[in-house]
């Protein structure tokens, strides 16, 4: 029997065009700008492409965390400017005790100069017993982290919009 998957999704509308928002999310330096830490989840301080170039299917980067560890992220699909998916592996404690890997999917829908963003992240549990702590992680911490990330995207998009009008 296949171990369960645990997913969470967040959505946000951003008052910027889809190309701009897509670029903010998929930029090679996006982790350090968007993943600033949340509770026990460490911030990403830098990233380094190890298989590239970044922005193409199969590209892989190390994302270095503020606690000194890193995780790997590999692009699994990219359709500019509508879709971006990736796989994250080599988690550290405590997530590595419960999850084999994680997968993220971003979609970007355009309405004139407005972009509807949807981000879904799924952990693959190591086994059925790991489902309980993963569910707690998803509901108590991870979903809050996801909301923080999309708020960071909105803030960066709106700040760059204000700078363009000056």
VMD Tcl script that builds the backbone (N, CA, C; Angstrom):
set m [mol new atoms 498]
animate dup $m
set s [atomselect $m all]
$s set {name element resname resid chain x y z} {
  {N N UNK 1 A 0.846 -1.184 0.000}
  {CA C UNK 1 A 0.000 0.000 0.000}
  {C C UNK 1 A 0.892 1.248 0.000}
  {N N UNK 2 A 0.611 2.151 -0.887}
  {CA C UNK 2 A 1.378 3.392 -1.060}
  {C C UNK 2 A 1.183 4.323 0.144}
  {N N UNK 3 A 2.281 4.888 0.697}
  {CA C UNK 3 A 2.120 5.874 1.782}
  {C C UNK 3 A 1.307 7.073 1.306}
  {N N UNK 4 A 0.608 7.728 2.241}
  {CA C UNK 4 A -0.273 8.839 1.863}
  {C C UNK 4 A 0.486 10.111 1.505}
  {N N UNK 5 A -0.216 10.946 0.801}
  {CA C UNK 5 A 0.270 12.276 0.466}
  {C C UNK 5 A -0.531 13.287 1.281}
  {N N UNK 6 A 0.120 14.341 1.744}
  {CA C UNK 6 A -0.536 15.400 2.508}
  {C C UNK 6 A -0.330 16.709 1.751}
  {N N UNK 7 A -1.422 17.413 1.435}
  {CA C UNK 7 A -1.340 18.627 0.624}
  {C C UNK 7 A -1.980 19.819 1.319}
  {N N UNK 8 A -1.488 20.986 0.937}
  {CA C UNK 8 A -2.084 22.259 1.349}
  {C C UNK 8 A -1.981 23.206 0.158}
  {N N UNK 9 A -2.964 24.106 0.052}
  {CA C UNK 9 A -2.975 25.084 -1.036}
  {C C UNK 9 A -3.303 26.462 -0.496}
  {N N UNK 10 A -2.756 27.470 -1.160}
  {CA C UNK 10 A -3.095 28.861 -0.876}
  {C C UNK 10 A -3.324 29.565 -2.210}
  {N N UNK 11 A -4.172 30.596 -2.160}
  {CA C UNK 11 A -4.462 31.391 -3.348}
  {C C UNK 11 A -4.384 32.861 -2.989}
  {N N UNK 12 A -3.997 33.673 -3.966}
  {CA C UNK 12 A -3.937 35.114 -3.748}
  {C C UNK 12 A -4.072 35.816 -5.087}
  {N N UNK 13 A -4.708 36.970 -5.062}
  {CA C UNK 13 A -4.806 37.827 -6.239}
  {C C UNK 13 A -3.805 38.961 -6.062}
  {N N UNK 14 A -2.993 39.188 -7.094}
  {CA C UNK 14 A -1.943 40.200 -7.047}
  {C C UNK 14 A -2.171 41.185 -8.184}
  {N N UNK 15 A -2.119 42.445 -7.847}
  {CA C UNK 15 A -2.379 43.503 -8.839}
  {C C UNK 15 A -1.137 43.799 -9.682}
  {N N UNK 16 A -0.690 42.806 -10.395}
  {CA C UNK 16 A 0.422 42.923 -11.347}
  {C C UNK 16 A 0.189 41.929 -12.458}
  {N N UNK 17 A 0.816 42.169 -13.602}
  {CA C UNK 17 A 0.632 41.264 -14.724}
  {C C UNK 17 A 1.288 39.913 -14.451}
  {N N UNK 18 A 0.785 38.906 -15.130}
  {CA C UNK 18 A 1.202 37.522 -14.903}
  {C C UNK 18 A 2.692 37.308 -15.161}
  {N N UNK 19 A 3.256 37.883 -16.215}
  {CA C UNK 19 A 4.682 37.698 -16.494}
  {C C UNK 19 A 5.547 38.163 -15.325}
  {N N UNK 20 A 5.186 39.298 -14.750}
  {CA C UNK 20 A 5.963 39.838 -13.637}
  {C C UNK 20 A 5.890 38.922 -12.411}
  {N N UNK 21 A 4.681 38.487 -12.072}
  {CA C UNK 21 A 4.501 37.628 -10.897}
  {C C UNK 21 A 5.197 36.287 -11.117}
  {N N UNK 22 A 5.052 35.705 -12.300}
  {CA C UNK 22 A 5.717 34.446 -12.621}
  {C C UNK 22 A 7.227 34.579 -12.441}
  {N N UNK 23 A 7.794 35.676 -12.915}
  {CA C UNK 23 A 9.241 35.901 -12.786}
  {C C UNK 23 A 9.668 36.009 -11.335}
  {N N UNK 24 A 8.860 36.666 -10.498}
  {CA C UNK 24 A 9.200 36.760 -9.073}
  {C C UNK 24 A 9.293 35.381 -8.428}
  {N N UNK 25 A 8.375 34.493 -8.770}
  {CA C UNK 25 A 8.322 33.165 -8.156}
  {C C UNK 25 A 9.411 32.253 -8.693}
  {N N UNK 26 A 9.718 32.341 -9.973}
  {CA C UNK 26 A 10.636 31.379 -10.595}
  {C C UNK 26 A 12.069 31.875 -10.706}
  {N N UNK 27 A 12.332 33.104 -10.317}
  {CA C UNK 27 A 13.677 33.667 -10.386}
  {C C UNK 27 A 14.670 32.812 -9.598}
  {N N UNK 28 A 15.882 32.742 -10.078}
  {CA C UNK 28 A 16.900 31.931 -9.413}
  {C C UNK 28 A 17.137 32.364 -7.967}
  {N N UNK 29 A 16.976 33.648 -7.677}
  {CA C UNK 29 A 17.184 34.158 -6.320}
  {C C UNK 29 A 15.899 34.236 -5.508}
  {N N UNK 30 A 14.792 33.703 -6.011}
  {CA C UNK 30 A 13.500 33.802 -5.320}
  {C C UNK 30 A 13.506 33.238 -3.899}
  {N N UNK 31 A 14.170 32.099 -3.620}
  {CA C UNK 31 A 14.073 31.558 -2.258}
  {C C UNK 31 A 14.480 32.544 -1.159}
  {N N UNK 32 A 15.569 33.269 -1.359}
  {CA C UNK 32 A 16.021 34.192 -0.307}
  {C C UNK 32 A 15.112 35.414 -0.176}
  {N N UNK 33 A 14.357 35.720 -1.220}
  {CA C UNK 33 A 13.437 36.858 -1.172}
  {C C UNK 33 A 12.069 36.466 -0.617}
  {N N UNK 34 A 11.661 35.233 -0.845}
  {CA C UNK 34 A 10.294 34.823 -0.517}
  {C C UNK 34 A 10.198 33.928 0.714}
  {N N UNK 35 A 11.178 33.072 0.923}
  {CA C UNK 35 A 11.146 32.096 2.023}
  {C C UNK 35 A 11.955 32.644 3.192}
  {N N UNK 36 A 11.332 33.522 3.964}
  {CA C UNK 36 A 12.032 34.267 5.011}
  {C C UNK 36 A 11.947 33.629 6.392}
  {N N UNK 37 A 11.407 32.436 6.454}
  {CA C UNK 37 A 11.266 31.742 7.725}
  {C C UNK 37 A 9.894 31.964 8.320}
  {N N UNK 38 A 9.446 30.959 9.065}
  {CA C UNK 38 A 8.141 31.034 9.693}
  {C C UNK 38 A 8.148 30.054 10.861}
  {N N UNK 39 A 8.084 30.576 12.078}
  {CA C UNK 39 A 8.146 29.695 13.246}
  {C C UNK 39 A 9.410 28.858 13.198}
  {N N UNK 40 A 9.284 27.532 13.296}
  {CA C UNK 40 A 10.478 26.673 13.264}
  {C C UNK 40 A 11.038 26.429 11.856}
  {N N UNK 41 A 10.357 26.925 10.828}
  {CA C UNK 41 A 10.844 26.742 9.457}
  {C C UNK 41 A 11.911 27.795 9.190}
  {N N UNK 42 A 13.153 27.374 8.920}
  {CA C UNK 42 A 14.223 28.361 8.713}
  {C C UNK 42 A 14.071 29.137 7.403}
  {N N UNK 43 A 14.631 30.320 7.389}
  {CA C UNK 43 A 14.666 31.136 6.174}
  {C C UNK 43 A 15.655 30.531 5.182}
  {N N UNK 44 A 15.434 30.799 3.905}
  {CA C UNK 44 A 16.412 30.449 2.872}
  {C C UNK 44 A 17.309 31.670 2.704}
  {N N UNK 45 A 18.610 31.456 2.799}
  {CA C UNK 45 A 19.524 32.595 2.748}
  {C C UNK 45 A 20.192 32.753 1.388}
  {N N UNK 46 A 20.308 31.660 0.638}
  {CA C UNK 46 A 20.860 31.756 -0.713}
  {C C UNK 46 A 20.588 30.445 -1.433}
  {N N UNK 47 A 20.772 30.483 -2.742}
  {CA C UNK 47 A 20.627 29.261 -3.529}
  {C C UNK 47 A 21.780 29.164 -4.511}
  {N N UNK 48 A 22.053 27.949 -4.912}
  {CA C UNK 48 A 23.165 27.678 -5.830}
  {C C UNK 48 A 22.708 26.620 -6.828}
  {N N UNK 49 A 22.704 26.951 -8.105}
  {CA C UNK 49 A 22.307 25.994 -9.131}
  {C C UNK 49 A 23.402 24.945 -9.282}
  {N N UNK 50 A 23.019 23.666 -9.175}
  {CA C UNK 50 A 23.987 22.581 -9.302}
  {C C UNK 50 A 23.810 21.807 -10.605}
  {N N UNK 51 A 22.608 21.856 -11.179}
  {CA C UNK 51 A 22.341 21.318 -12.516}
  {C C UNK 51 A 21.516 22.396 -13.202}
  {N N UNK 52 A 21.947 22.839 -14.350}
  {CA C UNK 52 A 21.262 23.990 -14.922}
  {C C UNK 52 A 21.259 23.971 -16.419}
  {N N UNK 53 A 20.828 25.082 -16.974}
  {CA C UNK 53 A 20.592 26.378 -16.342}
  {C C UNK 53 A 19.256 26.411 -15.600}
  {N N UNK 54 A 19.185 27.273 -14.557}
  {CA C UNK 54 A 17.949 27.412 -13.809}
  {C C UNK 54 A 16.861 27.945 -14.739}
  {N N UNK 55 A 15.658 27.423 -14.558}
  {CA C UNK 55 A 14.530 27.859 -15.379}
  {C C UNK 55 A 14.131 26.826 -16.409}
  {N N UNK 56 A 14.830 25.682 -16.450}
  {CA C UNK 56 A 14.487 24.629 -17.400}
  {C C UNK 56 A 14.205 23.332 -16.631}
  {N N UNK 57 A 13.398 22.467 -17.228}
  {CA C UNK 57 A 13.058 21.198 -16.596}
  {C C UNK 57 A 14.347 20.414 -16.318}
  {N N UNK 58 A 14.442 19.879 -15.113}
  {CA C UNK 58 A 15.622 19.124 -14.700}
  {C C UNK 58 A 16.649 19.956 -13.955}
  {N N UNK 59 A 16.557 21.275 -14.052}
  {CA C UNK 59 A 17.479 22.139 -13.315}
  {C C UNK 59 A 17.295 21.897 -11.818}
  {N N UNK 60 A 18.412 21.886 -11.104}
  {CA C UNK 60 A 18.396 21.606 -9.668}
  {C C UNK 60 A 19.245 22.632 -8.949}
  {N N UNK 61 A 18.754 23.050 -7.782}
  {CA C UNK 61 A 19.534 23.978 -6.970}
  {C C UNK 61 A 19.517 23.540 -5.523}
  {N N UNK 62 A 20.597 23.909 -4.830}
  {CA C UNK 62 A 20.654 23.773 -3.386}
  {C C UNK 62 A 20.133 25.072 -2.804}
  {N N UNK 63 A 19.219 24.959 -1.851}
  {CA C UNK 63 A 18.706 26.137 -1.177}
  {C C UNK 63 A 19.207 26.080 0.270}
  {N N UNK 64 A 20.092 27.010 0.603}
  {CA C UNK 64 A 20.740 27.017 1.909}
  {C C UNK 64 A 19.871 27.742 2.921}
  {N N UNK 65 A 19.683 27.100 4.080}
  {CA C UNK 65 A 18.799 27.604 5.118}
  {C C UNK 65 A 19.584 28.346 6.198}
  {N N UNK 66 A 18.882 29.188 6.941}
  {CA C UNK 66 A 19.509 29.980 8.003}
  {C C UNK 66 A 20.031 29.117 9.147}
  {N N UNK 67 A 19.593 27.859 9.231}
  {CA C UNK 67 A 20.087 26.967 10.282}
  {C C UNK 67 A 21.334 26.194 9.848}
  {N N UNK 68 A 21.875 26.500 8.654}
  {CA C UNK 68 A 23.088 25.850 8.178}
  {C C UNK 68 A 22.859 24.638 7.297}
  {N N UNK 69 A 21.646 24.161 7.179}
  {CA C UNK 69 A 21.340 23.014 6.329}
  {C C UNK 69 A 20.909 23.491 4.940}
  {N N UNK 70 A 20.710 22.534 4.049}
  {CA C UNK 70 A 20.188 22.866 2.729}
  {C C UNK 70 A 19.179 21.806 2.308}
  {N N UNK 71 A 18.343 22.171 1.330}
  {CA C UNK 71 A 17.451 21.223 0.684}
  {C C UNK 71 A 17.687 21.341 -0.823}
  {N N UNK 72 A 17.311 20.308 -1.557}
  {CA C UNK 72 A 17.432 20.329 -3.017}
  {C C UNK 72 A 16.071 20.587 -3.645}
  {N N UNK 73 A 16.070 21.398 -4.694}
  {CA C UNK 73 A 14.858 21.682 -5.447}
  {C C UNK 73 A 15.147 21.416 -6.922}
  {N N UNK 74 A 14.272 20.627 -7.553}
  {CA C UNK 74 A 14.416 20.311 -8.976}
  {C C UNK 74 A 13.152 20.730 -9.713}
  {N N UNK 75 A 13.315 21.442 -10.820}
  {CA C UNK 75 A 12.172 21.827 -11.648}
  {C C UNK 75 A 11.670 20.589 -12.380}
  {N N UNK 76 A 10.371 20.290 -12.215}
  {CA C UNK 76 A 9.776 19.133 -12.883}
  {C C UNK 76 A 8.935 19.527 -14.090}
  {N N UNK 77 A 8.472 20.780 -14.118}
  {CA C UNK 77 A 7.726 21.281 -15.273}
  {C C UNK 77 A 7.708 22.802 -15.201}
  {N N UNK 78 A 7.767 23.440 -16.360}
  {CA C UNK 78 A 7.680 24.898 -16.402}
  {C C UNK 78 A 7.070 25.306 -17.735}
  {N N UNK 79 A 6.020 26.106 -17.643}
  {CA C UNK 79 A 5.336 26.637 -18.837}
  {C C UNK 79 A 5.165 28.135 -18.608}
  {N N UNK 80 A 6.107 28.888 -19.118}
  {CA C UNK 80 A 6.104 30.349 -18.897}
  {C C UNK 80 A 4.911 30.966 -19.597}
  {N N UNK 81 A 4.104 31.777 -19.007}
  {CA C UNK 81 A 4.076 32.262 -17.625}
  {C C UNK 81 A 2.901 31.694 -16.817}
  {N N UNK 82 A 2.514 30.424 -17.086}
  {CA C UNK 82 A 1.287 29.910 -16.468}
  {C C UNK 82 A 1.484 28.843 -15.399}
  {N N UNK 83 A 2.622 28.128 -15.420}
  {CA C UNK 83 A 2.756 26.966 -14.536}
  {C C UNK 83 A 4.214 26.696 -14.210}
  {N N UNK 84 A 4.438 26.286 -12.964}
  {CA C UNK 84 A 5.781 25.946 -12.485}
  {C C UNK 84 A 5.623 24.853 -11.435}
  {N N UNK 85 A 6.344 23.738 -11.599}
  {CA C UNK 85 A 6.301 22.690 -10.578}
  {C C UNK 85 A 7.717 22.220 -10.270}
  {N N UNK 86 A 7.870 21.702 -9.058}
  {CA C UNK 86 A 9.192 21.321 -8.579}
  {C C UNK 86 A 9.083 20.222 -7.527}
  {N N UNK 87 A 10.200 19.561 -7.300}
  {CA C UNK 87 A 10.303 18.528 -6.266}
  {C C UNK 87 A 11.388 18.956 -5.292}
  {N N UNK 88 A 11.105 18.830 -3.994}
  {CA C UNK 88 A 12.059 19.186 -2.949}
  {C C UNK 88 A 12.446 17.912 -2.213}
  {N N UNK 89 A 13.759 17.742 -1.971}
  {CA C UNK 89 A 14.239 16.555 -1.270}
  {C C UNK 89 A 15.393 16.928 -0.340}
  {N N UNK 90 A 15.871 15.921 0.353}
  {CA C UNK 90 A 16.960 16.054 1.328}
  {C C UNK 90 A 16.579 16.984 2.480}
  {N N UNK 91 A 15.352 16.760 3.006}
  {CA C UNK 91 A 14.919 17.509 4.173}
  {C C UNK 91 A 15.795 17.182 5.375}
  {N N UNK 92 A 15.827 18.094 6.324}
  {CA C UNK 92 A 16.494 17.848 7.602}
  {C C UNK 92 A 15.416 17.645 8.663}
  {N N UNK 93 A 15.850 17.366 9.892}
  {CA C UNK 93 A 14.901 17.144 11.000}
  {C C UNK 93 A 14.071 18.374 11.270}
  {N N UNK 94 A 12.848 18.234 11.608}
  {CA C UNK 94 A 12.119 16.989 11.843}
  {C C UNK 94 A 11.395 16.463 10.604}
  {N N UNK 95 A 11.335 17.254 9.518}
  {CA C UNK 95 A 10.532 16.829 8.362}
  {C C UNK 95 A 11.049 15.521 7.772}
  {N N UNK 96 A 12.373 15.320 7.768}
  {CA C UNK 96 A 12.909 14.103 7.157}
  {C C UNK 96 A 12.474 12.833 7.888}
  {N N UNK 97 A 12.004 12.971 9.120}
  {CA C UNK 97 A 11.516 11.803 9.862}
  {C C UNK 97 A 10.176 11.316 9.312}
  {N N UNK 98 A 9.434 12.203 8.660}
  {CA C UNK 98 A 8.066 11.887 8.259}
  {C C UNK 98 A 7.824 11.922 6.757}
  {N N UNK 99 A 8.642 12.681 6.006}
  {CA C UNK 99 A 8.381 12.872 4.573}
  {C C UNK 99 A 9.558 12.401 3.729}
  {N N UNK 100 A 9.243 11.712 2.632}
  {CA C UNK 100 A 10.277 11.319 1.672}
  {C C UNK 100 A 10.704 12.510 0.824}
  {N N UNK 101 A 9.701 13.258 0.353}
  {CA C UNK 101 A 9.966 14.416 -0.488}
  {C C UNK 101 A 8.721 15.297 -0.503}
  {N N UNK 102 A 8.843 16.440 -1.131}
  {CA C UNK 102 A 7.704 17.340 -1.306}
  {C C UNK 102 A 7.629 17.782 -2.751}
  {N N UNK 103 A 6.438 18.135 -3.185}
  {CA C UNK 103 A 6.233 18.640 -4.541}
  {C C UNK 103 A 5.397 19.905 -4.477}
  {N N UNK 104 A 5.806 20.896 -5.246}
  {CA C UNK 104 A 5.058 22.142 -5.310}
  {C C UNK 104 A 4.581 22.406 -6.714}
  {N N UNK 105 A 3.399 22.996 -6.818}
  {CA C UNK 105 A 2.847 23.400 -8.107}
  {C C UNK 105 A 2.325 24.831 -7.962}
  {N N UNK 106 A 2.756 25.671 -8.874}
  {CA C UNK 106 A 2.288 27.058 -8.938}
  {C C UNK 106 A 1.517 27.237 -10.241}
  {N N UNK 107 A 0.346 27.877 -10.162}
  {CA C UNK 107 A -0.368 28.249 -11.384}
  {C C UNK 107 A -0.668 29.740 -11.323}
  {N N UNK 108 A -0.696 30.358 -12.505}
  {CA C UNK 108 A -0.849 31.806 -12.642}
  {C C UNK 108 A -1.909 32.073 -13.702}
  {N N UNK 109 A -3.034 32.639 -13.284}
  {CA C UNK 109 A -4.122 32.981 -14.191}
  {C C UNK 109 A -4.158 34.496 -14.343}
  {N N UNK 110 A -4.322 34.950 -15.571}
  {CA C UNK 110 A -4.277 36.380 -15.857}
  {C C UNK 110 A -5.669 36.942 -16.100}
  {N N UNK 111 A -5.911 38.126 -15.500}
  {CA C UNK 111 A -7.116 38.914 -15.763}
  {C C UNK 111 A -6.643 40.352 -15.923}
  {N N UNK 112 A -6.370 40.749 -17.168}
  {CA C UNK 112 A -5.823 42.085 -17.473}
  {C C UNK 112 A -4.503 42.249 -16.724}
  {N N UNK 113 A -4.396 43.226 -15.847}
  {CA C UNK 113 A -3.162 43.472 -15.089}
  {C C UNK 113 A -3.215 42.845 -13.695}
  {N N UNK 114 A -4.076 41.854 -13.533}
  {CA C UNK 114 A -4.238 41.162 -12.252}
  {C C UNK 114 A -3.879 39.699 -12.457}
  {N N UNK 115 A -3.215 39.108 -11.460}
  {CA C UNK 115 A -2.828 37.701 -11.545}
  {C C UNK 115 A -3.385 36.940 -10.353}
  {N N UNK 116 A -4.082 35.855 -10.630}
  {CA C UNK 116 A -4.540 34.935 -9.595}
  {C C UNK 116 A -3.483 33.838 -9.472}
  {N N UNK 117 A -2.948 33.711 -8.269}
  {CA C UNK 117 A -1.870 32.755 -8.000}
  {C C UNK 117 A -2.417 31.633 -7.127}
  {N N UNK 118 A -2.062 30.410 -7.470}
  {CA C UNK 118 A -2.408 29.250 -6.634}
  {C C UNK 118 A -1.140 28.434 -6.442}
  {N N UNK 119 A -0.840 28.129 -5.173}
  {CA C UNK 119 A 0.327 27.309 -4.830}
  {C C UNK 119 A -0.156 26.119 -4.022}
  {N N UNK 120 A 0.173 24.935 -4.495}
  {CA C UNK 120 A -0.134 23.697 -3.778}
  {C C UNK 120 A 1.182 23.013 -3.452}
  {N N UNK 121 A 1.315 22.581 -2.207}
  {CA C UNK 121 A 2.510 21.836 -1.805}
  {C C UNK 121 A 2.048 20.520 -1.204}
  {N N UNK 122 A 2.708 19.436 -1.617}
  {CA C UNK 122 A 2.347 18.090 -1.184}
  {C C UNK 122 A 3.577 17.383 -0.629}
  {N N UNK 123 A 3.443 16.843 0.572}
  {CA C UNK 123 A 4.478 15.984 1.143}
  {C C UNK 123 A 4.088 14.535 0.882}
  {N N UNK 124 A 5.073 13.693 0.523}
  {CA C UNK 124 A 4.832 12.251 0.470}
  {C C UNK 124 A 5.321 11.687 1.796}
  {N N UNK 125 A 4.394 11.141 2.568}
  {CA C UNK 125 A 4.729 10.568 3.869}
  {C C UNK 125 A 5.605 9.332 3.702}
  {N N UNK 126 A 6.517 9.125 4.656}
  {CA C UNK 126 A 7.378 7.941 4.608}
  {C C UNK 126 A 6.578 6.664 4.829}
  {N N UNK 127 A 5.530 6.763 5.627}
  {CA C UNK 127 A 4.681 5.604 5.915}
  {C C UNK 127 A 3.355 6.123 6.464}
  {N N UNK 128 A 2.457 5.203 6.745}
  {CA C UNK 128 A 1.128 5.621 7.214}
  {C C UNK 128 A 1.172 6.260 8.599}
  {N N UNK 129 A 2.093 5.846 9.452}
  {CA C UNK 129 A 2.200 6.458 10.776}
  {C C UNK 129 A 2.681 7.910 10.680}
  {N N UNK 130 A 3.471 8.207 9.661}
  {CA C UNK 130 A 3.983 9.569 9.473}
  {C C UNK 130 A 2.879 10.540 9.057}
  {N N UNK 131 A 1.748 10.024 8.649}
  {CA C UNK 131 A 0.632 10.870 8.222}
  {C C UNK 131 A 0.166 11.793 9.349}
  {N N UNK 132 A 0.159 11.319 10.577}
  {CA C UNK 132 A -0.334 12.127 11.702}
  {C C UNK 132 A 0.564 13.331 11.962}
  {N N UNK 133 A 1.875 13.151 12.157}
  {CA C UNK 133 A 2.704 14.344 12.361}
  {C C UNK 133 A 2.765 15.257 11.137}
  {N N UNK 134 A 2.686 14.698 9.934}
  {CA C UNK 134 A 2.659 15.555 8.736}
  {C C UNK 134 A 1.383 16.386 8.697}
  {N N UNK 135 A 0.263 15.781 9.067}
  {CA C UNK 135 A -0.991 16.533 9.112}
  {C C UNK 135 A -0.872 17.671 10.123}
  {N N UNK 136 A -0.289 17.398 11.289}
  {CA C UNK 136 A -0.094 18.452 12.291}
  {C C UNK 136 A 0.815 19.555 11.756}
  {N N UNK 137 A 1.895 19.164 11.097}
  {CA C UNK 137 A 2.810 20.141 10.509}
  {C C UNK 137 A 2.093 20.997 9.471}
  {N N UNK 138 A 1.323 20.366 8.599}
  {CA C UNK 138 A 0.630 21.095 7.532}
  {C C UNK 138 A -0.375 22.087 8.109}
  {N N UNK 139 A -1.146 21.654 9.109}
  {CA C UNK 139 A -2.207 22.521 9.619}
  {C C UNK 139 A -1.681 23.573 10.588}
  {N N UNK 140 A -0.676 23.235 11.385}
  {CA C UNK 140 A -0.211 24.158 12.425}
  {C C UNK 140 A 0.856 25.136 11.932}
  {N N UNK 141 A 1.683 24.718 10.974}
  {CA C UNK 141 A 2.829 25.555 10.593}
  {C C UNK 141 A 2.914 25.784 9.092}
  {N N UNK 142 A 2.904 24.724 8.305}
  {CA C UNK 142 A 3.225 24.834 6.878}
  {C C UNK 142 A 2.278 25.758 6.128}
  {N N UNK 143 A 0.994 25.647 6.396}
  {CA C UNK 143 A 0.031 26.492 5.666}
  {C C UNK 143 A 0.257 27.969 6.015}
  {N N UNK 144 A 0.604 28.275 7.265}
  {CA C UNK 144 A 0.947 29.647 7.637}
  {C C UNK 144 A 2.163 30.134 6.885}
  {N N UNK 145 A 3.151 29.247 6.725}
  {CA C UNK 145 A 4.340 29.581 5.953}
  {C C UNK 145 A 3.960 29.884 4.500}
  {N N UNK 146 A 3.064 29.100 3.942}
  {CA C UNK 146 A 2.636 29.311 2.563}
  {C C UNK 146 A 1.950 30.675 2.420}
  {N N UNK 147 A 1.091 31.013 3.376}
  {CA C UNK 147 A 0.437 32.331 3.335}
  {C C UNK 147 A 1.474 33.442 3.403}
  {N N UNK 148 A 2.477 33.282 4.240}
  {CA C UNK 148 A 3.535 34.292 4.366}
  {C C UNK 148 A 4.275 34.457 3.042}
  {N N UNK 149 A 4.563 33.356 2.366}
  {CA C UNK 149 A 5.284 33.417 1.088}
  {C C UNK 149 A 4.475 34.191 0.048}
  {N N UNK 150 A 3.184 33.890 -0.085}
  {CA C UNK 150 A 2.408 34.618 -1.099}
  {C C UNK 150 A 2.236 36.088 -0.705}
  {N N UNK 151 A 2.207 36.394 0.586}
  {CA C UNK 151 A 2.191 37.799 1.011}
  {C C UNK 151 A 3.504 38.486 0.624}
  {N N UNK 152 A 4.622 37.766 0.740}
  {CA C UNK 152 A 5.912 38.320 0.319}
  {C C UNK 152 A 5.939 38.577 -1.181}
  {N N UNK 153 A 5.330 37.683 -1.963}
  {CA C UNK 153 A 5.252 37.879 -3.409}
  {C C UNK 153 A 4.450 39.142 -3.710}
  {N N UNK 154 A 3.300 39.274 -3.053}
  {CA C UNK 154 A 2.469 40.457 -3.275}
  {C C UNK 154 A 3.238 41.730 -2.919}
  {N N UNK 155 A 3.922 41.734 -1.784}
  {CA C UNK 155 A 4.671 42.927 -1.358}
  {C C UNK 155 A 5.764 43.280 -2.359}
  {N N UNK 156 A 6.502 42.280 -2.838}
  {CA C UNK 156 A 7.550 42.547 -3.833}
  {C C UNK 156 A 6.952 43.057 -5.144}
  {N N UNK 157 A 5.846 42.452 -5.570}
  {CA C UNK 157 A 5.206 42.871 -6.823}
  {C C UNK 157 A 4.705 44.300 -6.720}
  {N N UNK 158 A 4.066 44.631 -5.607}
  {CA C UNK 158 A 3.528 45.974 -5.451}
  {C C UNK 158 A 4.637 47.001 -5.255}
  {N N UNK 159 A 5.713 46.624 -4.569}
  {CA C UNK 159 A 6.842 47.551 -4.386}
  {C C UNK 159 A 7.493 47.851 -5.722}
  {N N UNK 160 A 7.654 46.842 -6.577}
  {CA C UNK 160 A 8.262 47.075 -7.886}
  {C C UNK 160 A 7.335 47.893 -8.767}
  {N N UNK 161 A 6.032 47.765 -8.584}
  {CA C UNK 161 A 5.067 48.573 -9.322}
  {C C UNK 161 A 5.184 50.037 -8.924}
  {N N UNK 162 A 5.305 50.301 -7.620}
  {CA C UNK 162 A 5.447 51.676 -7.133}
  {C C UNK 162 A 6.749 52.295 -7.641}
  {N N UNK 163 A 7.823 51.497 -7.684}
  {CA C UNK 163 A 9.109 52.005 -8.176}
  {C C UNK 163 A 9.049 52.344 -9.654}
  {N N UNK 164 A 8.253 51.600 -10.425}
  {CA C UNK 164 A 8.125 51.858 -11.861}
  {C C UNK 164 A 7.361 53.147 -12.136}
  {N N UNK 165 A 6.452 53.533 -11.226}
  {CA C UNK 165 A 5.641 54.724 -11.452}
  {C C UNK 165 A 6.320 56.000 -10.964}
  {N N UNK 166 A 7.428 55.878 -10.287}
  {CA C UNK 166 A 8.138 57.056 -9.790}
  {C C UNK 166 A 9.019 57.668 -10.846}
}
mol reanalyze $m
mol bondsrecalc $m
mol representation Tube
mol addrep $m
